[in-house]
Amino acid sequence: MLRTRGNHITWLGHATFKITLANGKVILIDGWVDGNPACPKEAKKLDRVDTILITHAHSDHIGDVLSLAKKFKPQIVAMYETAGWLESKGVKNVTGMSKGGTFKVGEIEVTWCMPSIPIAFRMATKSSTAANLPATSCASPAASRFITPATQPFSAI
């Protein structure tokens, strides 16, 4: 059973997930919302984004990251090469990581895991135990077993 400890996880279509922490902060995994045909229209309007975690630099994973970064100025965590590209485009608050590294972003710790394709993140908050987040690569149908679509948000205790 996935225990989210008051955090809400919403699938926004394709490879994009929105995690709303119990304290209201919002984390996006892969920022492709506006151009994402699988993202429901009502879920495309984001009021807040504090952190963006980028699995890789395919357009269907970072398609809206530049506009989201400009609007919300979130902390962004990505592979080093992707982080460098984002910085070359003027994006601030970018941290590059490599496999196995751990980085603290606010009250969460993000560890870059890559047991194989797909890439996954391991995230822990002060109020919960570590959770392996579903991988969000192009080949992640298994994620649907753990995360509900934006049309059916859920919260587990």
GUTIVO-795734 format. One record per atom (N, C-alpha, C): residue in three letters; atom name; z, y, x. Coordinates in nm, 4 decimals, m for minus. Each point is the difference from the previous one (the first is absolute). Layout:
<recs>
REC  rest  atom         Z         Y         X
REC   ALA    CA         Z         Y         X
...
</recs>
This chain:
<recs>
REC  rest  atom         Z         Y         X
REC   MET     N    0.0000   m0.1186    0.0843
REC   MET    CA    0.0000    0.1186   m0.0843
REC   MET     C    0.0000    0.1245    0.0885
REC   LEU     N   m0.0823    0.0950   m0.0353
REC   LEU    CA   m0.0040    0.1276    0.0700
REC   LEU     C    0.1133    0.0866   m0.0513
REC   ARG     N    0.0893    0.0396    0.0874
REC   ARG    CA    0.1119    0.0860   m0.0380
REC   ARG     C   m0.0259    0.1386    0.0562
REC   THR     N   m0.0184    0.0946   m0.0876
REC   THR    CA   m0.0352    0.1338    0.0462
REC   THR     C    0.1173    0.0961    0.0043
REC   ARG     N    0.1164   m0.0412   m0.0448
REC   ARG    CA    0.1224    0.0801    0.0092
REC   ARG     C   m0.0176    0.1422   m0.0526
REC   GLY     N   m0.0635    0.0125   m0.1151
REC   GLY    CA   m0.0182    0.1321   m0.0605
REC   GLY     C   m0.1262    0.0719    0.0425
REC   ASN     N   m0.0743   m0.0569    0.0942
REC   ASN    CA   m0.1275    0.0571    0.0407
REC   ASN     C   m0.1075   m0.0511   m0.0952
REC   HIS     N   m0.0996    0.0814   m0.0276
REC   HIS    CA   m0.1091   m0.0373   m0.0904
REC   HIS     C   m0.1269   m0.0155    0.0821
REC   ILE     N   m0.0691   m0.1098   m0.0180
REC   ILE    CA   m0.1244   m0.0257    0.0720
REC   ILE     C   m0.1119   m0.0082   m0.1027
REC   THR     N   m0.1033    0.0808    0.0220
REC   THR    CA   m0.1113    0.0047   m0.0943
REC   THR     C   m0.1310   m0.0195    0.0758
REC   TRP     N   m0.0809   m0.0932   m0.0470
REC   TRP    CA   m0.1324   m0.0207    0.0573
REC   TRP     C   m0.0940    0.1019   m0.0618
REC   LEU     N   m0.0669    0.0781    0.0842
REC   LEU    CA   m0.0923    0.1027   m0.0485
REC   LEU     C   m0.1453   m0.0434    0.0109
REC   GLY     N   m0.0235   m0.1257    0.0183
REC   GLY    CA   m0.1362   m0.0497    0.0073
REC   GLY     C   m0.0428   m0.0283    0.1423
REC   HIS     N   m0.0824   m0.0994    0.0153
REC   HIS    CA   m0.0547   m0.0473    0.1267
REC   HIS     C    0.1126   m0.0258    0.0997
REC   ALA     N    0.0212    0.0884    0.0960
REC   ALA    CA    0.1007   m0.0227    0.1045
REC   ALA     C    0.1083    0.1072    0.0007
REC   THR     N    0.0050    0.0837   m0.0995
REC   THR    CA    0.0953    0.1114   m0.0005
REC   THR     C    0.1225   m0.0331   m0.0855
REC   PHE     N    0.1163    0.0211    0.0609
REC   PHE    CA    0.1271   m0.0214   m0.0682
REC   PHE     C    0.0828    0.1268    0.0090
REC   LYS     N    0.0712    0.0294   m0.1055
REC   LYS    CA    0.0931    0.1130   m0.0039
REC   LYS     C    0.1407   m0.0588   m0.0122
REC   ILE     N    0.0853    0.0360    0.0932
REC   ILE    CA    0.1386   m0.0453   m0.0036
REC   ILE     C    0.0861    0.1234   m0.0230
REC   THR     N    0.0721    0.0010   m0.1099
REC   THR    CA    0.0934    0.1088   m0.0272
REC   THR     C    0.1386   m0.0534    0.0307
REC   LEU     N    0.0628    0.0588    0.1004
REC   LEU    CA    0.1332   m0.0439    0.0395
REC   LEU     C    0.1022    0.0427   m0.1042
REC   ALA     N    0.1140   m0.0617    0.0040
REC   ALA    CA    0.1064    0.0302   m0.0959
REC   ALA     C    0.0384    0.1478    0.0033
REC   ASN     N   m0.0187    0.0656    0.1166
REC   ASN    CA    0.0344    0.1423    0.0116
REC   ASN     C   m0.1150    0.0927   m0.0401
REC   GLY     N   m0.1115   m0.0562   m0.0485
REC   GLY    CA   m0.1117    0.0809   m0.0474
REC   GLY     C   m0.1117    0.0222    0.1002
REC   LYS     N    0.0219   m0.0309    0.1267
REC   LYS    CA   m0.1064    0.0182    0.0991
REC   LYS     C   m0.1113   m0.0997   m0.0255
REC   VAL     N   m0.1236    0.0431    0.0326
REC   VAL    CA   m0.1180   m0.0809   m0.0296
REC   VAL     C   m0.0715   m0.0387    0.1290
REC   ILE     N   m0.0293   m0.1293    0.0105
REC   ILE    CA   m0.0744   m0.0547    0.1129
REC   ILE     C   m0.1303   m0.0566   m0.0553
REC   LEU     N   m0.1112    0.0340    0.0638
REC   LEU    CA   m0.1283   m0.0621   m0.0339
REC   LEU     C   m0.0370   m0.0951    0.1113
REC   ILE     N   m0.0439   m0.1189   m0.0363
REC   ILE    CA   m0.0621   m0.0890    0.0975
REC   ILE     C   m0.1485    0.0084   m0.0266
REC   ASP     N   m0.0712    0.0497    0.0975
REC   ASP    CA   m0.1443    0.0240   m0.0062
REC   ASP     C   m0.0309    0.1047   m0.1067
REC   GLY     N   m0.0512    0.1126    0.0438
REC   GLY    CA   m0.0218    0.1134   m0.0888
REC   GLY     C   m0.1408    0.0111   m0.0536
REC   TRP     N   m0.0329   m0.0842   m0.0937
REC   TRP    CA   m0.1298    0.0099   m0.0682
REC   TRP     C    0.0269    0.0001   m0.1498
REC   VAL     N    0.0006    0.1198   m0.0568
REC   VAL    CA    0.0381    0.0168   m0.1401
REC   VAL     C   m0.1155    0.0594   m0.0807
REC   ASP     N   m0.0394    0.1227    0.0319
REC   ASP    CA   m0.1023    0.0702   m0.0790
REC   ASP     C   m0.1321   m0.0744   m0.0071
REC   GLY     N   m0.0476   m0.0503    0.1125
REC   GLY    CA   m0.1279   m0.0693    0.0020
REC   GLY     C    0.0095   m0.1476   m0.0324
REC   ASN     N    0.1187   m0.0482   m0.0266
REC   ASN    CA    0.0243   m0.1417   m0.0229
REC   ASN     C   m0.0316   m0.0359   m0.1460
REC   PRO     N   m0.1070   m0.0738   m0.0237
REC   PRO    CA   m0.0363   m0.0323   m0.1386
REC   PRO     C    0.1005   m0.0918   m0.0688
REC   ALA     N    0.0847   m0.0688    0.0752
REC   ALA    CA    0.0996   m0.0895   m0.0595
REC   ALA     C    0.1301    0.0722   m0.0344
REC   CYS     N    0.0130    0.1246    0.0436
REC   CYS    CA    0.1220    0.0765   m0.0285
REC   CYS     C   m0.0119    0.0635   m0.1384
REC   PRO     N    0.0940   m0.0311   m0.0893
REC   PRO    CA   m0.0054    0.0595   m0.1341
REC   PRO     C    0.0049    0.1527    0.0066
REC   LYS     N   m0.0740    0.0638   m0.0885
REC   LYS    CA   m0.0094    0.1459   m0.0008
REC   LYS     C    0.1370    0.0666   m0.0015
REC   GLU     N    0.0925   m0.0505   m0.0822
REC   GLU    CA    0.1325    0.0616   m0.0103
REC   GLU     C    0.0833   m0.0164    0.1271
REC   ALA     N   m0.0363   m0.0947    0.0862
REC   ALA    CA    0.0744   m0.0212    0.1249
REC   ALA     C   m0.0560    0.0820    0.1162
REC   LYS     N   m0.1169    0.0629   m0.0199
REC   LYS    CA   m0.0624    0.0763    0.1080
REC   LYS     C    0.0708    0.1320    0.0293
REC   LYS     N    0.0741    0.0521   m0.0964
REC   LYS    CA    0.0722    0.1258    0.0208
REC   LYS     C    0.1355   m0.0307    0.0628
REC   LEU     N    0.0116    0.0322    0.1267
REC   LEU    CA    0.1244   m0.0219    0.0717
REC   LEU     C    0.0754    0.1321    0.0099
REC   ASP     N    0.1275   m0.0031   m0.0348
REC   ASP    CA    0.0821    0.1212    0.0070
REC   ASP     C    0.0717    0.0133    0.1332
REC   ARG     N    0.0099   m0.1114    0.0720
REC   ARG    CA    0.0765    0.0019    0.1238
REC   ARG     C   m0.0454   m0.1156    0.0878
REC   VAL     N   m0.0146    0.0267    0.1293
REC   VAL    CA   m0.0238   m0.1044    0.0995
REC   VAL     C    0.0762    0.0430    0.1253
REC   ASP     N    0.0997   m0.0786    0.0380
REC   ASP    CA    0.0818    0.0323    0.1167
REC   ASP     C   m0.0452   m0.0742    0.1249
REC   THR     N   m0.0558   m0.1183   m0.0179
REC   THR    CA   m0.0417   m0.0840    0.1119
REC   THR     C   m0.1263   m0.0743   m0.0392
REC   ILE     N   m0.0921   m0.0134    0.0971
REC   ILE    CA   m0.1182   m0.0839   m0.0196
REC   ILE     C   m0.0032   m0.1002    0.1145
REC   LEU     N   m0.0099   m0.1281   m0.0353
REC   LEU    CA   m0.0154   m0.1072    0.0978
REC   LEU     C   m0.1438   m0.0485   m0.0101
REC   ILE     N   m0.0711    0.0027    0.1125
REC   ILE    CA   m0.1422   m0.0363   m0.0002
REC   ILE     C   m0.0177   m0.1320    0.0742
REC   THR     N   m0.0561   m0.0993   m0.0696
REC   THR    CA   m0.0187   m0.1308    0.0624
REC   THR     C   m0.1174   m0.0006    0.0974
REC   HIS     N   m0.1104    0.0630   m0.0381
REC   HIS    CA   m0.1151    0.0107    0.0882
REC   HIS     C   m0.0941    0.1077   m0.0539
REC   ALA     N   m0.0997    0.0343    0.0805
REC   ALA    CA   m0.0786    0.1196   m0.0280
REC   ALA     C   m0.1290   m0.0234   m0.0775
REC   HIS     N   m0.0062   m0.1021   m0.0811
REC   HIS    CA   m0.1164   m0.0128   m0.0882
REC   HIS     C    0.0109    0.1043   m0.1102
REC   SER     N   m0.1138    0.0474   m0.0467
REC   SER    CA    0.0001    0.1073   m0.0999
REC   SER     C    0.0721   m0.0375   m0.1287
REC   ASP     N    0.0031   m0.1283   m0.0329
REC   ASP    CA    0.0690   m0.0419   m0.1220
REC   ASP     C    0.1518   m0.0132    0.0218
REC   HIS     N    0.0477    0.0472    0.1140
REC   HIS    CA    0.1429    0.0019    0.0298
REC   HIS     C    0.0472    0.1406    0.0374
REC   ILE     N   m0.0897    0.0831    0.0513
REC   ILE    CA    0.0386    0.1365    0.0391
REC   ILE     C   m0.0844    0.1067   m0.0679
REC   GLY     N   m0.0733   m0.0383   m0.1027
REC   GLY    CA   m0.0958    0.0898   m0.0632
REC   GLY     C    0.0544    0.1359   m0.0419
REC   ASP     N    0.1258    0.0075   m0.0407
REC   ASP    CA    0.0578    0.1269   m0.0443
REC   ASP     C    0.1133    0.0489    0.0897
REC   VAL     N    0.0174   m0.0616    0.1159
REC   VAL    CA    0.1127    0.0369    0.0865
REC   VAL     C   m0.0104    0.1447    0.0472
REC   LEU     N   m0.1170    0.0473    0.0354
REC   LEU    CA   m0.0116    0.1390    0.0472
REC   LEU     C    0.0415    0.0989   m0.1084
REC   SER     N   m0.0464   m0.0193   m0.1222
REC   SER    CA    0.0370    0.0926   m0.1077
REC   SER     C    0.1476   m0.0154   m0.0377
REC   LEU     N    0.0517   m0.1216    0.0002
REC   LEU    CA    0.1426   m0.0212   m0.0299
REC   LEU     C    0.0875    0.0632    0.1084
REC   ALA     N   m0.0423   m0.0119    0.1248
REC   ALA    CA    0.0770    0.0587    0.1106
REC   ALA     C    0.0022    0.1517   m0.0110
REC   LYS     N   m0.1120    0.0582   m0.0367
REC   LYS    CA   m0.0065    0.1454   m0.0150
REC   LYS     C    0.0896    0.0481   m0.1144
REC   LYS     N   m0.0012   m0.0729   m0.1107
REC   LYS    CA    0.0759    0.0414   m0.1182
REC   LYS     C    0.1506   m0.0227    0.0143
REC   PHE     N    0.0407   m0.1176    0.0522
REC   PHE    CA    0.1419   m0.0363   m0.0011
REC   PHE     C    0.0694    0.0092    0.1363
REC   LYS     N   m0.0779    0.0032    0.1090
REC   LYS    CA    0.0549    0.0028    0.1352
REC   LYS     C    0.1006   m0.1137    0.0247
REC   PRO     N   m0.0393   m0.1228   m0.0314
REC   PRO    CA    0.0905   m0.1143    0.0173
REC   PRO     C    0.0081   m0.0449    0.1456
REC   GLN     N    0.0983   m0.0807    0.0307
REC   GLN    CA    0.0026   m0.0718    0.1274
REC   GLN     C   m0.1006   m0.1129   m0.0156
REC   ILE     N   m0.0863   m0.0187    0.0998
REC   ILE    CA   m0.1022   m0.1038   m0.0064
REC   ILE     C    0.0208   m0.0954    0.1166
REC   VAL     N   m0.0057   m0.1288   m0.0283
REC   VAL    CA    0.0118   m0.1031    0.1026
REC   VAL     C   m0.1273   m0.0835   m0.0050
REC   ALA     N   m0.0638   m0.0158    0.1171
REC   ALA    CA   m0.1258   m0.0738    0.0076
REC   ALA     C   m0.0145   m0.0611    0.1391
REC   MET     N   m0.1000   m0.0845    0.0173
REC   MET    CA   m0.0314   m0.0507    0.1332
REC   MET     C   m0.0341    0.1195    0.0891
REC   TYR     N    0.0215   m0.0146    0.1324
REC   TYR    CA   m0.0195    0.1118    0.0914
REC   TYR     C   m0.1368    0.0652   m0.0127
REC   GLU     N   m0.1041   m0.0803   m0.0073
REC   GLU    CA   m0.1350    0.0563   m0.0059
REC   GLU     C   m0.0204    0.0795   m0.1286
REC   THR     N    0.0498   m0.0512   m0.1095
REC   THR    CA   m0.0114    0.0707   m0.1272
REC   THR     C    0.0830    0.1278    0.0031
REC   ALA     N    0.1190   m0.0081    0.0589
REC   ALA    CA    0.0861    0.1178    0.0117
REC   ALA     C   m0.0700    0.1095    0.0807
REC   GLY     N   m0.0640   m0.0378    0.1089
REC   GLY    CA   m0.0731    0.0972    0.0819
REC   GLY     C   m0.1139    0.0644   m0.0764
REC   TRP     N   m0.0715   m0.0790   m0.0791
REC   TRP    CA   m0.1096    0.0543   m0.0803
REC   TRP     C    0.0534    0.0988   m0.1036
REC   LEU     N    0.1104   m0.0361   m0.0666
REC   LEU    CA    0.0597    0.0901   m0.0996
REC   LEU     C    0.0416    0.1317    0.0647
REC   GLU     N    0.0618   m0.0078    0.1177
REC   GLU    CA    0.0405    0.1224    0.0706
REC   GLU     C   m0.1210    0.0842    0.0376
REC   SER     N   m0.1115   m0.0661    0.0355
REC   SER    CA   m0.1220    0.0749    0.0355
REC   SER     C   m0.0562    0.0756   m0.1203
REC   LYS     N    0.0384   m0.0425   m0.1198
REC   LYS    CA   m0.0419    0.0662   m0.1241
REC   LYS     C    0.1022    0.1040   m0.0461
REC   GLY     N    0.1033    0.0244    0.0836
REC   GLY    CA    0.0985    0.1019   m0.0330
REC   GLY     C    0.1208   m0.0480   m0.0775
REC   VAL     N    0.0123   m0.1312   m0.0210
REC   VAL    CA    0.1137   m0.0538   m0.0741
REC   VAL     C    0.1244    0.0049    0.0888
REC   LYS     N    0.1101    0.0454   m0.0556
REC   LYS    CA    0.1272    0.0101    0.0710
REC   LYS     C    0.0903   m0.1164   m0.0406
REC   ASN     N    0.1101   m0.0159    0.0716
REC   ASN    CA    0.1023   m0.1016   m0.0310
REC   ASN     C   m0.0551   m0.1416    0.0030
REC   VAL     N   m0.0817   m0.0306    0.1001
REC   VAL    CA   m0.0600   m0.1326    0.0107
REC   VAL     C    0.0664   m0.0758    0.1148
REC   THR     N    0.0346   m0.1249   m0.0246
REC   THR    CA    0.0570   m0.0864    0.1032
REC   THR     C   m0.0887   m0.1210    0.0165
REC   GLY     N   m0.0418   m0.0256    0.1224
REC   GLY    CA   m0.0782   m0.1188    0.0307
REC   GLY     C    0.0919   m0.1152    0.0362
REC   MET     N   m0.0341   m0.1176   m0.0467
REC   MET    CA    0.0797   m0.1195    0.0283
REC   MET     C   m0.0895   m0.1122    0.0494
REC   SER     N    0.0659   m0.1016    0.0535
REC   SER    CA   m0.0697   m0.1195    0.0425
REC   SER     C    0.0741   m0.1209   m0.0553
REC   LYS     N   m0.0630   m0.1135    0.0000
REC   LYS    CA    0.0573   m0.1235   m0.0534
REC   LYS     C    0.1394   m0.0249    0.0586
REC   GLY     N    0.0949   m0.0255   m0.0890
REC   GLY    CA    0.1357   m0.0309    0.0426
REC   GLY     C    0.0907    0.1202    0.0146
REC   GLY     N   m0.0562    0.1185    0.0011
REC   GLY    CA    0.0810    0.1205    0.0136
REC   GLY     C    0.0727    0.0332   m0.1290
REC   THR     N    0.1138    0.0680    0.0130
REC   THR    CA    0.0766    0.0452   m0.1158
REC   THR     C    0.0189    0.1498    0.0108
REC   PHE     N   m0.0170    0.0703   m0.1117
REC   PHE    CA    0.0136    0.1446   m0.0035
REC   PHE     C    0.0821    0.0389   m0.1205
REC   LYS     N    0.0931    0.0919    0.0185
REC   LYS    CA    0.0832    0.0478   m0.1101
REC   LYS     C   m0.0678    0.1207   m0.0639
REC   VAL     N   m0.0207   m0.0090   m0.1303
REC   VAL    CA   m0.0601    0.1083   m0.0778
REC   VAL     C    0.1010    0.0359   m0.1081
REC   GLY     N    0.0720    0.1089    0.0181
REC   GLY    CA    0.1042    0.0348   m0.0960
REC   GLY     C    0.1032   m0.1106   m0.0044
REC   GLU     N    0.0231   m0.0532   m0.1192
REC   GLU    CA    0.0992   m0.1064   m0.0137
REC   GLU     C   m0.0594   m0.1403    0.0055
REC   ILE     N   m0.1287   m0.0116    0.0320
REC   ILE    CA   m0.0589   m0.1336    0.0116
REC   ILE     C   m0.0364   m0.0288    0.1451
REC   GLU     N   m0.0042   m0.1262    0.0314
REC   GLU    CA   m0.0512   m0.0449    0.1283
REC   GLU     C   m0.1248   m0.0816   m0.0285
REC   VAL     N   m0.1060    0.0297    0.0719
REC   VAL    CA   m0.1263   m0.0692   m0.0191
REC   VAL     C   m0.0295   m0.0789    0.1262
REC   THR     N   m0.0222   m0.1295   m0.0149
REC   THR    CA   m0.0400   m0.0847    0.1117
REC   THR     C   m0.1417   m0.0468   m0.0256
REC   TRP     N   m0.0861    0.0192    0.0980
REC   TRP    CA   m0.1393   m0.0392   m0.0142
REC   TRP     C   m0.0093   m0.1497    0.0262
REC   CYS     N   m0.0373   m0.0759   m0.1001
REC   CYS    CA   m0.0138   m0.1453    0.0114
REC   CYS     C   m0.1472   m0.0354   m0.0070
REC   MET     N   m0.0412   m0.0930    0.0805
REC   MET    CA   m0.1369   m0.0455   m0.0092
REC   MET     C   m0.0058   m0.1473    0.0369
REC   PRO     N    0.0548   m0.0838   m0.0877
REC   PRO    CA   m0.0038   m0.1421    0.0301
REC   PRO     C   m0.1429   m0.0514    0.0031
REC   SER     N   m0.0850    0.0615   m0.0753
REC   SER    CA   m0.1430   m0.0269   m0.0047
REC   SER     C   m0.0557    0.1038   m0.0959
REC   ILE     N   m0.1263   m0.0031   m0.0244
REC   ILE    CA   m0.0520    0.0881   m0.1029
REC   ILE     C    0.0518   m0.0570   m0.1305
REC   PRO     N    0.0537    0.0701   m0.0914
REC   PRO    CA    0.0085    0.1443   m0.0064
REC   PRO     C    0.1253    0.0573    0.0672
REC   ILE     N   m0.0094    0.1268    0.0306
REC   ILE    CA    0.1116    0.0732    0.0593
REC   ILE     C    0.1067    0.0214   m0.1072
REC   ALA     N    0.1244   m0.0040    0.0393
REC   ALA    CA    0.1082    0.0242   m0.0946
REC   ALA     C    0.1051    0.0874    0.0651
REC   PHE     N    0.0822    0.0626   m0.0802
REC   PHE    CA    0.1117    0.0789    0.0485
REC   PHE     C    0.1290   m0.0675   m0.0410
REC   ARG     N    0.1018    0.0167    0.0787
REC   ARG    CA    0.1341   m0.0444   m0.0368
REC   ARG     C    0.0822    0.1268   m0.0098
REC   MET     N    0.0639    0.0219   m0.1129
REC   MET    CA    0.0713    0.1246   m0.0245
REC   MET     C    0.1427   m0.0299   m0.0399
REC   ALA     N    0.0923    0.0778    0.0533
REC   ALA    CA    0.1398   m0.0135   m0.0392
REC   ALA     C    0.0564    0.1383   m0.0271
REC   THR     N    0.0814    0.0116   m0.1036
REC   THR    CA    0.0690    0.1255   m0.0276
REC   THR     C    0.1485   m0.0233    0.0211
REC   LYS     N    0.0755    0.1086    0.0075
REC   LYS    CA    0.1445   m0.0116    0.0175
REC   LYS     C    0.0635   m0.0760   m0.1152
REC   SER     N   m0.0567    0.0107   m0.1192
REC   SER    CA    0.0605   m0.0603   m0.1176
REC   SER     C   m0.0540   m0.1386   m0.0332
REC   SER     N   m0.0870   m0.0540    0.0845
REC   SER    CA   m0.0536   m0.1323   m0.0309
REC   SER     C   m0.0221   m0.0786    0.1273
REC   THR     N   m0.0174   m0.1281   m0.0167
REC   THR    CA   m0.0370   m0.0835    0.1123
REC   THR     C   m0.1484    0.0175    0.0246
REC   ALA     N   m0.0444   m0.0466    0.1150
REC   ALA    CA   m0.1415    0.0138    0.0339
REC   ALA     C   m0.0866   m0.0750   m0.0995
REC   ALA     N   m0.1150    0.0553   m0.0268
REC   ALA    CA   m0.0942   m0.0649   m0.0911
REC   ALA     C   m0.1365   m0.0029    0.0649
REC   ASN     N   m0.0634   m0.1137   m0.0026
REC   ASN    CA   m0.1379   m0.0067    0.0467
REC   ASN     C   m0.0879    0.0497   m0.1128
REC   LEU     N   m0.0709    0.1072    0.0256
REC   LEU    CA   m0.0872    0.0553   m0.1025
REC   LEU     C   m0.1297   m0.0767   m0.0005
REC   PRO     N   m0.0578   m0.0167   m0.1152
REC   PRO    CA   m0.1267   m0.0730   m0.0067
REC   PRO     C   m0.1040    0.0669    0.0886
REC   ALA     N   m0.0776   m0.0826    0.0650
REC   ALA    CA   m0.1073    0.0519    0.0827
REC   ALA     C   m0.1004    0.0705   m0.0883
REC   THR     N   m0.0636    0.1017    0.0558
REC   THR    CA   m0.0938    0.0758   m0.0812
REC   THR     C   m0.1374    0.0055    0.0660
REC   SER     N   m0.0395   m0.1093    0.0577
REC   SER    CA   m0.1329    0.0003    0.0590
REC   SER     C   m0.1023   m0.0323   m0.1080
REC   CYS     N   m0.1230   m0.0061    0.0388
REC   CYS    CA   m0.1067   m0.0279   m0.0951
REC   CYS     C    0.0109   m0.1405   m0.0573
REC   ALA     N    0.0783   m0.0856    0.0618
REC   ALA    CA    0.0106   m0.1391   m0.0446
REC   ALA     C    0.1429   m0.0324   m0.0411
REC   SER     N    0.0524    0.0732   m0.0981
REC   SER    CA    0.1395   m0.0226   m0.0368
REC   SER     C    0.0206   m0.0335   m0.1484
REC   PRO     N   m0.0677   m0.1001   m0.0531
REC   PRO    CA    0.0219   m0.0332   m0.1405
REC   PRO     C    0.1419   m0.0485   m0.0265
REC   ALA     N    0.0688   m0.0504    0.1009
REC   ALA    CA    0.1366   m0.0490   m0.0195
REC   ALA     C    0.0952    0.1121   m0.0384
REC   ALA     N   m0.0333    0.1226    0.0343
REC   ALA    CA    0.0880    0.1127   m0.0318
REC   ALA     C    0.0231    0.0124   m0.1494
REC   SER     N   m0.0968   m0.0397   m0.0790
REC   SER    CA    0.0128    0.0151   m0.1449
REC   SER     C    0.1128   m0.0850   m0.0576
REC   ARG     N    0.0469   m0.0973    0.0747
REC   ARG    CA    0.1110   m0.0824   m0.0480
REC   ARG     C    0.1327    0.0742    0.0094
REC   PHE     N    0.0065    0.1033    0.0815
REC   PHE    CA    0.1261    0.0685    0.0241
REC   PHE     C    0.0056    0.1411   m0.0556
REC   ILE     N   m0.1127    0.0620   m0.0193
REC   ILE    CA   m0.0063    0.1406   m0.0391
REC   ILE     C   m0.0768    0.0118   m0.1301
REC   THR     N    0.0507    0.0799   m0.0931
REC   THR    CA   m0.0719    0.0179   m0.1260
REC   THR     C   m0.0928    0.1206    0.0103
REC   PRO     N   m0.1073    0.0008   m0.0769
REC   PRO    CA   m0.0930    0.1127    0.0025
REC   PRO     C    0.0633    0.1275   m0.0569
REC   ALA     N   m0.0648    0.1112    0.0274
REC   ALA    CA    0.0501    0.1303   m0.0458
REC   ALA     C    0.0140    0.0040   m0.1510
REC   THR     N   m0.0750   m0.0803   m0.0689
REC   THR    CA    0.0092   m0.0005   m0.1470
REC   THR     C    0.1239   m0.0735   m0.0487
REC   GLN     N    0.0698   m0.0711    0.0903
REC   GLN    CA    0.1205   m0.0729   m0.0371
REC   GLN     C    0.1075    0.0169    0.1066
REC   PRO     N    0.0525    0.1220    0.0236
REC   PRO    CA    0.0998    0.0191    0.1038
REC   PRO     C    0.1245   m0.0825   m0.0278
REC   PHE     N    0.0694   m0.0417    0.1048
REC   PHE    CA    0.1205   m0.0771   m0.0205
REC   PHE     C    0.1086    0.0435    0.0969
REC   SER     N    0.1186   m0.0432   m0.0275
REC   SER    CA    0.1133    0.0187    0.0899
REC   SER     C    0.0817   m0.1282   m0.0046
REC   ALA     N    0.0328   m0.0511    0.1151
REC   ALA    CA    0.0845   m0.1197    0.0060
REC   ALA     C    0.1342    0.0387    0.0597
REC   ILE     N    0.1039   m0.0689   m0.0394
REC   ILE    CA    0.1337    0.0306    0.0522
REC   ILE     C    0.0464   m0.1152    0.0861
</recs>
